[in-house]
Amino acid sequence: MTLFQEKLYEDHAQVLSIESVLYQGRTGFQEVLIFENAIFGKVLVLDGVVQLTERDNHIYHEMIAHVPLMANGSARDVLIIGGGDGGTLREVLKHPVKSATLVELDDEVIDLSRRYLPKVSGGSFDDPRATVQVMDGTRYIAETREKFDVIIIDSTDPIGPGEALFTAGFYRACRARLRPGGMIAVQSGAPFYQPKELETVCGRLAGSFAGVRPYLAPVPTYAGGMLALVAAGESRDALRPPCKVLRERFVSLKGRTRYYTPEVHRAAFTLAPSFEPTSLREDPLSSMAS
């Protein structure tokens, strides 16, 4: 049996069996491996790190997309930085948005994903509301004059090509491209293994946004089975609206999500003390009230 071993962390690794290799090669930016696994189906690996699998990618993509979009409630223009596999774009386009702009550094990731993982994007690249820009996300944010209601940073981890997407300066630039009431959502790794990274992301976002809240998504693919995401906007309460409000907004999405629901939205923001960044901790009674 052929095995793939991911070693993102120094003292921990996960191993997946390889039923067959669909693609292996190098783009202009990173190593790419796509293979079949008996449990997870097709697996996308970049620079030796598992990015997604067919079986559970919907959890990650639904939570990074629907949480800010449902919290905003009236988004018309959405920007996705990264996400060349098209999964986040797929979820964004389930909403009645006017435009969804995807900015991806590595166009070969888009091409390979469309060829070998077509179910992930689900035809979203062919939607007339979708626009793809092949360029560095930091440069796009610095140069564009467009304004957005929601910005989603669907990036790799803060190493290699994705490192610049985790800086305080980049978050400030994103804030300047948001309309009033706009929101941003970013991925922040596995909180059990990367608590410092989550703390850093929250702290840097807090320098530009009054409301910053981490939330969790259970994704078996990732080490520890739990992924941390962070949402930020003009207030903490706006990121976690009352369930009644979320249910009203969810009507058009009902039956079109496999994991996200209004109840999951609110519950995802309830963190164990060990996962809550120290800089964001508040009075337990006030957090229960919100």
Secondary structure, DSSP 8 states (H G I E B T S, - for coil): -EEEEEEEETTEEEEEEESEEEEEEE-SS-EEEEEEETTTEEEEEETTEEEEETTTHHHHHHHHHHHHHHHHS---EEEEEE-TTSHHHHHHTTS--SEEEEEES-HHHHHHHHHH-HHHHTTGGGSTTEEEEES-HHHHHHH----EEEEEEE---SSGGGGGGGSHHHHHHHHHTEEEEEEEEEE---TTT-HHHHHHHHHHHHTT-SEEEEEEE--TTSGGG-EEEEEEES-HHHHS--HHHHHHHHGGGTTS-SS--HHHHHHHT---TTTS-GGG---HHHHHH-
